[in-house]
Amino acid sequence: MLDLKSLKVFLTVADLASMTAAGRRLGLSQSAVSQAIRQLEESIGAVLIARDRRPLALTAAGIALRQRGAALVTEAETLYRTVREQAGTQAQLLRLGMVDSFAATVGPSLVKHLLSSAVQIHVASGLGPELASALHERRLDMIVTTSFPETANALERHRLLSEKYVLLVPRSTMQGEIRDHGAPTLASLSKWLPLVRFNGDSHIGAQIENYLRERDVAPPRRLEIDTAETLVAMVAGGVGWALITPLCLLQARADVETVAAFALPDPGFSRELTLVSRRGEYGELPRSIAKIGGEIFRTEWQPRLAQLAPWLVSAVTVA
């Protein structure tokens, strides 16, 4: 999880090229500055500063974080002020719903930023239709979802990201087939292994079924799974193959040693995540939450996608 205070320390070090100078500016000891940088590196999983050079120099990961991090800090401070302004009126309690894949990835850092304003927050996660019903019934104030009718004029929407579906295959079982026949296709996979399906009641499950139907691919219906974690575990165990999104791969903490992802031949098969709220009730807060959510994905989760497969980064577009 990305810590905002540590990020501010890093940006100051990056600007001054000195931990000592950064400590003087921030009123911190050099050891406190060094500890904040180490904690940030551990949370991201990458070295940010080349400490053996004088003056200090940023690594490639550090340069990338500096480019995105300043915007993230600015947006977080804007979000903080906005929530504090609203806290005296209708936003003392913010009820936020998120689909599971977003809640398990971007969600923790987003909620941490919201909590820094001392506003009371209720967080719900689940399937898109359940969240939509809760928003309509005023049991939730805002939701991050993948399915919502565009005709509801009483609502405002702020797109967070779009992501392309990918093929997921067990690395151990498919090694021989891939070596002999090249990258797998829907037709070849249907012959080799069962399809591990998402629950048909979910939006992602329904999307996948429509996609396969339109391409006249009809794998036998033998196995349905409710969660991304279990689905990826089934594929990793050689049970079958699946269609999945990058965010769900991150949610499931997919391991590159056990599964392999391949691009689909149809680049248009994707889904969008959108923040939806009742129009005009929270001022600029929905827009701020959407923007900071996108920055959290860029900063914290794009590097993890690259670790799974570098091409997966281009499969997600942040608004």
C-alpha positions in Angstrom: 0.0 0.0 0.0 1.4 3.4 -1.0 1.8 5.7 2.0 1.2 9.4 1.2 3.6 10.7 3.8 6.4 8.5 2.5 5.6 9.6 -1.0 6.0 13.2 0.0 9.4 12.4 1.6 10.5 10.6 -1.6 9.5 13.6 -3.8 11.4 15.9 -1.6 14.5 13.7 -1.8 14.1 13.5 -5.6 13.9 17.3 -5.8 16.9 18.0 -3.6 19.0 14.9 -4.5 19.9 14.6 -0.8 18.3 12.9 2.1 20.0 15.3 4.5 18.6 18.3 2.7 15.2 16.7 2.4 15.3 16.1 6.2 16.0 19.7 6.9 13.2 20.9 4.7 10.7 18.5 6.2 11.9 18.8 9.8 12.9 15.1 9.9 16.1 13.3 10.9 18.1 11.7 8.1 17.4 8.3 9.5 13.6 9.0 9.4 13.9 10.1 5.8 15.9 6.9 4.9 13.3 4.8 6.7 10.5 6.4 4.8 12.2 5.7 1.5 12.9 2.1 2.5 9.2 1.6 3.5 8.1 3.0 0.2 10.4 0.8 -1.8 9.2 -2.3 0.1 5.5 -1.4 -0.6 6.2 -0.9 -4.3 8.6 -3.8 -4.6 11.3 -1.8 -6.5 14.5 0.2 -5.6 13.7 4.0 -6.2 17.1 5.6 -5.4 20.6 4.6 -6.4 22.3 5.3 -3.0 25.8 4.6 -4.3 25.9 7.8 -6.4 26.5 11.3 -5.3 24.4 13.3 -5.6 21.7 10.7 -5.2 20.1 9.6 -8.5 16.7 8.0 -9.2 16.4 4.5 -10.7 14.0 3.9 -13.6 11.3 3.0 -11.1 12.1 6.2 -9.1 11.8 8.4 -12.2 8.4 6.8 -13.0 7.2 7.3 -9.5 8.4 10.9 -9.4 6.4 11.6 -12.6 3.2 10.1 -11.3 3.7 10.7 -7.6 3.5 14.5 -7.7 0.0 14.3 -9.3 -1.0 11.7 -6.8 -0.1 13.9 -3.8 -1.8 17.0 -5.3 -4.9 15.0 -6.0 -4.9 13.5 -2.5 -4.6 16.9 -0.9 -7.5 18.1 -3.1 -9.5 15.1 -2.0 -8.7 15.8 1.6 -9.9 19.4 1.4 -13.0 18.4 -0.5 -14.0 15.8 2.0 -13.3 18.1 5.0 -15.5 20.8 3.4 -18.3 18.3 3.0 -17.8 16.7 6.4 -19.8 19.4 8.1 -22.9 18.6 6.0 -24.0 15.6 4.0 -20.6 13.7 3.9 -20.1 12.9 7.5 -20.7 9.3 6.6 -19.6 8.2 3.1 -20.9 4.8 2.0 -18.8 3.5 -0.8 -19.4 0.3 -2.8 -16.8 -1.4 -5.0 -16.7 -4.5 -7.2 -14.5 -7.1 -5.6 -11.6 -6.8 -8.1 -11.3 -3.0 -7.5 -11.9 -3.4 -3.7 -9.0 -5.9 -3.4 -6.5 -3.9 -5.4 -7.0 -0.1 -5.5 -9.5 -0.1 -2.7 -7.2 -0.2 0.4 -5.1 2.8 -0.7 -8.2 4.7 -1.8 -9.9 4.1 1.6 -6.7 5.1 3.4 -6.7 8.5 1.7 -10.4 9.0 2.5 -9.8 8.1 6.2 -7.0 10.7 6.4 -9.8 13.3 6.5 -11.4 11.7 9.6 -14.7 11.1 7.7 -16.6 8.0 8.7 -16.6 5.5 5.9 -18.7 2.4 5.2 -17.2 0.2 2.5 -19.2 -2.6 0.7 -17.9 -4.9 -1.9 -19.7 -7.4 -4.2 -21.2 -7.9 -7.6 -22.2 -5.0 -9.8 -26.0 -5.6 -9.8 -26.0 -5.7 -6.0 -24.1 -2.5 -5.7 -26.4 -0.8 -8.2 -29.5 -1.8 -6.2 -27.9 -0.4 -3.1 -27.2 2.9 -4.8 -30.8 3.1 -6.1 -32.1 2.4 -2.6 -29.8 5.0 -1.1 -28.0 2.4 1.0 -24.8 3.4 -0.8 -23.7 6.9 -1.8 -21.2 6.0 -4.5 -20.2 2.8 -6.3 -17.3 1.6 -8.4 -18.9 -0.8 -10.8 -18.6 -2.4 -14.3 -22.3 -2.4 -15.2 -24.7 0.4 -14.9 -27.5 1.8 -17.2 -26.4 4.9 -19.1 -30.0 6.2 -19.2 -30.3 7.1 -15.5 -30.1 11.0 -15.7 -30.2 11.4 -11.9 -26.7 9.8 -11.7 -23.2 11.1 -12.6 -20.4 8.9 -13.9 -16.7 9.2 -13.8 -14.7 6.5 -15.8 -11.8 5.0 -13.9 -10.3 2.6 -16.3 -11.0 0.1 -19.1 -9.3 -3.3 -19.3 -9.1 -5.9 -22.1 -9.9 -9.5 -21.4 -7.1 -12.0 -21.8 -6.6 -15.8 -22.0 -5.3 -17.5 -18.9 -3.8 -21.0 -19.2 -1.9 -23.3 -16.8 1.8 -22.9 -17.5 2.7 -26.5 -16.6 0.0 -28.2 -18.6 0.2 -26.0 -21.7 4.0 -25.8 -22.1 4.1 -28.7 -24.5 1.1 -27.6 -26.5 2.4 -24.0 -26.8 5.8 -25.3 -28.0 4.2 -27.6 -30.6 1.3 -25.4 -31.8 2.2 -21.8 -30.8 0.0 -19.4 -28.8 -3.3 -21.0 -27.8 -6.6 -20.0 -29.5 -10.2 -20.4 -28.2 -10.7 -23.4 -30.5 -7.5 -25.2 -29.5 -8.1 -24.5 -25.8 -11.6 -25.9 -26.0 -10.1 -29.2 -27.2 -7.3 -29.4 -24.7 -8.8 -28.4 -21.4 -12.2 -27.5 -19.8 -13.2 -23.8 -19.5 -13.2 -22.5 -15.9 -16.1 -20.1 -16.0 -17.0 -17.2 -13.8 -20.4 -17.5 -12.1 -23.1 -16.8 -14.8 -24.9 -14.4 -12.4 -22.0 -12.0 -12.4 -21.5 -9.3 -15.0 -18.0 -10.7 -15.9 -19.5 -14.1 -16.4 -22.3 -12.9 -18.6 -19.8 -10.9 -20.7 -17.7 -13.9 -21.3 -20.6 -16.1 -22.3 -21.8 -13.5 -24.8 -18.3 -13.2 -26.2 -18.0 -17.0 -26.7 -21.5 -17.3 -28.2 -20.8 -14.6 -30.8 -17.7 -16.6 -31.9 -19.5 -19.9 -32.0 -17.3 -21.3 -29.3 -19.2 -23.5 -26.9 -17.0 -25.2 -24.4 -19.0 -27.7 -22.2 -20.4 -26.1 -19.1 -18.6 -28.2 -16.4 -17.2 -25.7 -13.8 -18.3 -22.3 -12.5 -16.4 -20.3 -9.9 -17.5 -17.4 -7.8 -14.2 -15.6 -7.1 -11.2 -14.5 -9.1 -8.9 -16.0 -6.5 -10.4 -19.5 -6.8 -10.6 -19.3 -10.6 -6.9 -18.4 -10.9 -6.0 -21.2 -8.4 -8.0 -23.7 -10.6 -6.1 -22.6 -13.7 -2.8 -22.7 -11.8 -3.6 -26.2 -10.7 -4.1 -27.4 -14.3 -7.9 -27.8 -14.0 -8.6 -25.7 -17.1 -8.3 -22.4 -18.9 -10.2 -19.1 -18.4 -11.0 -15.7 -19.7 -10.1 -13.0 -17.2 -9.2 -9.3 -16.9 -5.9 -7.9 -15.7 -7.5 -6.4 -12.5 -8.9 -9.9 -11.6 -5.4 -11.3 -12.1 -4.0 -8.7 -9.7 -6.9 -9.4 -7.2 -6.0 -13.1 -7.3 -2.2 -12.4 -6.9 -1.6 -14.5 -10.0 1.9 -16.2 -10.1 3.8 -16.0 -13.3 5.4 -19.4 -12.4 2.0 -21.2 -12.5 -0.1 -19.4 -15.1 0.5 -17.7 -18.4 -1.6 -14.9 -20.0 -2.1 -14.4 -23.7 -3.8 -11.6 -25.7 -7.2 -12.4 -27.3 -7.4 -12.1 -31.1 -10.3 -9.6 -30.7 -8.8 -6.5 -29.0 -12.3 -5.0 -28.5 -13.4 -7.4 -25.8 -13.1 -5.3 -22.6 -14.9 -3.9 -19.6 -15.0 -0.5 -18.0 -14.9 0.4 -14.3 -16.9 3.6 -13.5 -17.6 5.5 -10.3 -21.3 6.3 -10.1 -23.0 8.6 -7.7 -26.3 10.5 -7.4 -25.9 13.7 -9.4 -25.0 16.9 -7.5 -25.1 15.5 -3.9 -21.3 15.5 -3.3 -19.9 18.4 -5.3 -16.5 17.6 -6.7 -15.9 14.6 -4.4 -16.9 11.9 -6.9 -14.6 13.3 -9.6 -11.7 13.6 -7.0 -12.2 10.0 -5.9 -12.2 8.7 -9.5 -9.0 10.6 -10.3 -7.1 9.5 -7.3 -8.3 5.9 -7.9 -6.8 6.0 -11.3 -3.5 7.4 -10.0 -3.3 4.7 -7.4 -3.7 2.1 -10.1 -0.9 3.7 -12.2 1.5 4.0 -9.3 0.9 0.8 -7.3 -0.6 -1.8 -9.7 0.8 -1.1 -13.2 4.3 -2.3 -12.1 2.8 -5.5 -10.8 1.1 -6.1 -14.1 4.5 -5.7 -15.8 5.9 -8.4 -13.5 3.2 -10.8 -14.8 3.8 -9.9 -18.4 5.0 -6.5 -19.7 2.4 -6.4 -22.5 -0.4 -6.6 -19.9 0.3 -2.9 -19.0 -1.1 -1.9 -22.4 -4.3 -4.0 -21.7 -5.4 -1.4 -19.1 -6.2 2.2 -20.0 -6.7 4.6 -17.1 -9.1 7.5 -17.7 
